[in-house]
Amino acid sequence: MGEELLFNDSLEESVEAFDKAIEVDPQNAEAWRYKALILRDQGEYDEAIAAFDKAIEIDPQDTKTRVQKASLLIIMGRQAEALAIFDELTAEVPEDPEERLWQSSAWRSKGNVFAEQGLWNESLRAYDRAIELGSGDPLATYAASSNKGRVLNKLGRYEEAVEACDMALNAYNETPGLASPFLMGEPWLWKGEALEGIGRLDEAALAYEQAAAAFELETSAYPEIAKFWKYKADALEGMGRHEEAAASYERAVEAFKDEIETHAEASNIWRYQWMGEALEALGRDSEAEAAFARARELGYRG
């Protein structure tokens, strides 16, 4: 019952249902895990960590609970603790297919942490492992290969970036239930940047067009999320639609400022960096340098 309520967004009722399940069986690890997920979604992060810890105490071998705890630690700005969990989880390859998928998720999350810090080579190695372990699962392949495309662009390895983006787009099209432009923006954007990097400008323009269309949907559905405005602006800039790009960069800057205020400062490395890039694109150089400097203070090394 609690799980049904959770998926129907009845979070308060879900907490009550899982509390009842825990009262009946205090050793119900899944009830503790679901309670942790609800508390996380309610923004009760410390309480969520405590519930995750209880679930892990009961079932210390459950990979998914540890991955979910580590992912929350990242949101809380506790990256070192998250990486320690990921290191432990990725030390050995499990035989169980479901556990391998969760380990793929751990590697991908590890890659994301490295990418946020500008550690491109470390990030690339993590994404490669995520792709290897997630082989056969389209969604796992999509998520890791899309991120890999961005990192390869940062390294100037554009031909490989195109291949990674194509892998992501193909995997996306193979994923049941995802027959919409949502989520397709990122691999199209990275592909556009890669194609531009190798001089295939006509193809790059088409990729940017696909990305811009996807991010138009994303910014309409989630106008509070800064990165979607930044991505949309990058795509529009790639298409030469400079005035529209500038308007989206402005929206990105304001949204990044809002996000920075509401997130743990240690988790804002990439927000300062990306806000700096948006400010730089707008010609607001002194503000951009201040944002870049703050990102470096927080550990950005790209």
C-alpha positions in Angstrom: 0.0 0.0 0.0 2.8 2.5 0.9 4.5 1.8 -2.4 1.3 2.4 -4.3 0.8 5.7 -2.5 4.4 6.7 -3.2 4.0 6.3 -6.9 0.7 8.3 -6.8 2.6 11.2 -5.1 0.7 10.8 -1.8 3.9 11.4 0.2 2.5 12.0 3.6 0.2 9.0 3.4 3.1 7.0 2.1 5.2 7.9 5.2 2.4 6.8 7.4 2.0 3.5 5.5 5.7 2.7 5.7 5.8 3.7 9.4 3.0 1.1 10.0 4.9 -1.5 8.0 8.0 -0.8 10.1 6.0 -1.0 13.3 4.8 -4.4 12.3 8.3 -5.5 11.2 11.1 -3.3 12.3 13.5 -5.4 10.2 11.7 -4.6 6.9 14.6 -3.1 5.0 12.5 -2.2 1.9 10.1 -0.2 4.1 13.0 1.7 5.6 14.3 2.3 2.1 11.0 3.6 0.7 10.6 5.8 3.8 14.0 7.2 3.0 13.0 8.0 -0.6 9.9 9.8 0.6 11.8 11.8 3.1 14.3 12.7 0.4 11.6 13.9 -1.9 10.2 16.0 1.0 13.6 17.7 1.5 14.1 16.0 4.8 17.6 15.0 3.9 19.1 14.2 7.4 16.1 12.0 8.3 16.3 10.3 4.9 20.0 9.4 5.5 19.0 8.0 8.9 16.4 5.8 7.2 18.8 4.7 4.5 21.3 3.8 7.2 18.7 1.7 9.0 17.9 -0.1 5.7 21.6 -0.8 5.1 22.1 -2.0 8.7 19.4 -4.6 8.1 20.5 -5.5 4.6 24.2 -4.4 4.1 24.5 -6.1 0.7 21.6 -4.2 -1.0 23.4 -2.2 -3.7 20.4 0.0 -4.7 20.0 1.4 -1.2 23.6 2.3 -0.9 23.5 3.9 -4.4 20.5 5.9 -3.5 22.1 7.0 -0.2 25.2 8.1 -2.0 23.2 10.0 -4.6 21.5 11.9 -1.8 24.9 12.7 -0.2 25.9 14.3 -3.5 22.8 16.6 -3.4 23.8 17.4 0.2 27.3 18.4 -0.9 28.9 15.5 0.8 30.7 14.2 -2.3 33.7 12.6 -0.5 31.3 10.3 1.5 29.4 9.5 -1.7 32.6 8.6 -3.5 33.6 6.3 -0.6 30.4 4.4 -1.0 30.8 4.2 -4.8 34.4 3.0 -4.4 33.2 0.2 -2.1 30.3 -0.7 -4.4 32.5 -0.9 -7.5 35.3 -2.9 -6.0 34.0 -6.2 -7.4 31.6 -7.0 -10.3 28.5 -8.8 -9.0 27.0 -11.8 -10.9 23.4 -10.8 -10.4 22.1 -8.8 -13.4 20.1 -6.4 -11.3 23.0 -5.8 -9.0 25.2 -5.1 -12.1 22.7 -2.4 -13.2 22.9 -0.8 -9.9 26.7 -0.9 -10.0 26.4 0.7 -13.5 24.4 3.5 -11.8 27.2 3.8 -9.2 29.8 4.2 -11.9 27.7 6.7 -13.7 27.2 8.7 -10.5 30.9 8.5 -9.8 31.5 9.9 -13.3 29.1 12.7 -12.7 30.9 13.8 -9.5 34.2 13.8 -11.4 32.7 15.7 -14.3 31.3 18.3 -11.9 34.8 18.8 -10.6 36.3 19.1 -14.1 38.2 15.8 -13.8 37.5 14.7 -17.4 39.7 11.6 -17.6 38.5 10.2 -14.4 35.0 10.9 -15.4 35.5 9.2 -18.8 36.8 6.0 -17.2 33.8 5.9 -14.9 31.3 6.3 -17.7 33.0 3.6 -19.7 32.6 1.2 -16.8 29.0 2.3 -16.5 28.3 1.5 -20.1 30.1 -1.9 -19.9 28.1 -2.9 -16.8 24.8 -1.5 -18.2 25.2 -3.3 -21.5 21.8 -4.7 -22.6 19.9 -2.1 -20.7 19.0 0.8 -23.0 18.3 3.4 -20.3 21.6 2.7 -18.5 23.4 2.9 -21.8 21.7 6.1 -22.7 22.5 7.9 -19.5 26.2 7.0 -19.4 26.9 7.4 -23.1 25.2 10.8 -23.2 27.4 12.1 -20.4 30.4 10.5 -22.0 29.7 12.5 -25.1 29.9 15.8 -23.2 33.2 14.7 -21.5 34.8 13.7 -24.8 33.9 17.2 -26.2 35.7 18.7 -23.2 38.8 16.6 -24.1 38.6 17.6 -27.8 37.9 14.0 -28.9 35.1 15.0 -31.2 34.9 11.9 -33.4 34.5 9.7 -30.3 32.0 12.2 -28.9 29.8 11.8 -32.0 29.9 8.0 -31.6 29.0 8.3 -27.9 26.1 10.6 -28.7 24.8 8.2 -31.4 25.0 5.4 -28.9 22.9 7.4 -26.5 20.3 8.4 -29.1 20.0 4.8 -30.3 19.6 3.5 -26.8 17.0 6.2 -26.1 15.0 5.1 -29.1 15.1 1.5 -27.8 13.9 2.4 -24.3 10.2 1.5 -23.8 8.0 4.3 -22.6 10.3 7.1 -23.7 8.9 7.9 -27.1 9.1 11.7 -26.7 11.7 14.4 -27.3 12.3 14.7 -23.5 15.8 13.6 -22.5 17.0 13.7 -26.1 18.2 17.3 -25.8 21.6 16.5 -24.2 22.9 14.0 -26.6 21.8 16.1 -29.5 23.5 19.2 -28.0 26.8 17.3 -27.3 26.6 15.8 -30.9 26.1 19.3 -32.3 29.2 20.6 -30.5 31.2 17.6 -31.6 30.2 17.9 -35.2 31.0 21.6 -35.1 34.4 20.8 -33.6 35.3 18.6 -36.6 33.8 21.1 -39.2 30.7 19.2 -40.1 28.7 22.4 -39.8 25.5 21.4 -41.7 25.1 18.3 -39.6 25.9 20.3 -36.5 23.1 22.8 -37.3 20.6 19.9 -37.6 21.7 18.5 -34.2 21.4 21.9 -32.6 17.9 22.2 -34.0 16.9 18.9 -32.4 18.5 19.9 -29.1 16.7 23.3 -29.1 13.4 21.7 -29.7 13.9 19.3 -26.9 15.0 22.0 -24.5 12.0 24.2 -25.5 9.9 21.4 -24.0 12.1 21.1 -21.0 12.1 24.8 -20.1 8.3 24.9 -20.6 7.8 22.0 -18.3 10.5 22.8 -15.7 11.2 26.6 -15.9 12.9 26.5 -12.5 15.7 24.2 -13.6 18.7 26.3 -14.6 20.6 23.8 -16.7 17.8 23.4 -19.2 18.0 27.2 -19.9 21.7 26.9 -20.3 21.4 24.0 -22.6 18.7 25.7 -24.7 20.9 28.8 -25.0 23.9 26.8 -26.1 21.8 25.1 -28.8 20.4 28.4 -30.0 23.8 29.9 -30.0 25.1 27.0 -32.1 22.3 27.7 -34.6 23.3 31.4 -34.8 20.1 32.6 -33.1 22.0 35.0 -30.9 19.2 37.1 -29.5 17.2 34.1 -28.4 20.3 32.5 -27.0 21.0 35.7 -24.9 17.5 35.6 -23.5 17.9 32.0 -22.5 21.3 32.7 -20.9 19.7 35.5 -18.9 17.1 33.0 -17.6 19.8 30.5 -16.9 21.8 33.0 -14.8 18.7 33.9 -12.7 17.8 30.2 -12.2 21.3 29.3 -11.2 21.3 32.1 -8.6 18.1 30.6 -7.2 19.4 27.1 -7.1 22.7 28.2 -5.5 20.7 29.8 -2.7 18.7 26.6 -2.0 21.4 24.0 -2.3 24.3 23.0 -0.1 27.2 25.2 -1.1 29.5 22.3 -1.5 27.2 20.9 -4.2 27.2 24.1 -6.2 30.6 23.6 -8.0 29.1 23.0 -11.4 26.3 25.6 -10.9 28.9 28.3 -10.4 30.9 27.0 -13.4 27.9 26.9 -15.7 26.6 30.2 -14.5 30.0 31.6 -15.3 29.8 30.2 -18.8 26.4 31.8 -19.2 27.6 35.1 -17.9 30.6 34.9 -20.2 28.4 34.3 -23.2 26.5 37.5 -22.2 29.7 39.5 -22.1 29.4 40.0 -18.3 33.0 39.2 -17.8 33.6 40.4 -14.2 30.6 38.5 -13.0 31.7 35.4 -15.0 35.1 35.5 -13.4 33.6 35.8 -9.9 31.5 32.7 -10.6 34.5 30.8 -12.1 36.6 31.8 -9.0 33.9 30.4 -6.7 33.8 27.2 -8.6 37.6 26.8 -8.2 37.3 27.6 -4.5 34.8 24.7 -4.2 37.1 22.3 -6.0 36.6 22.7 -9.8 39.7 21.7 -11.7 38.7 21.7 -15.3 
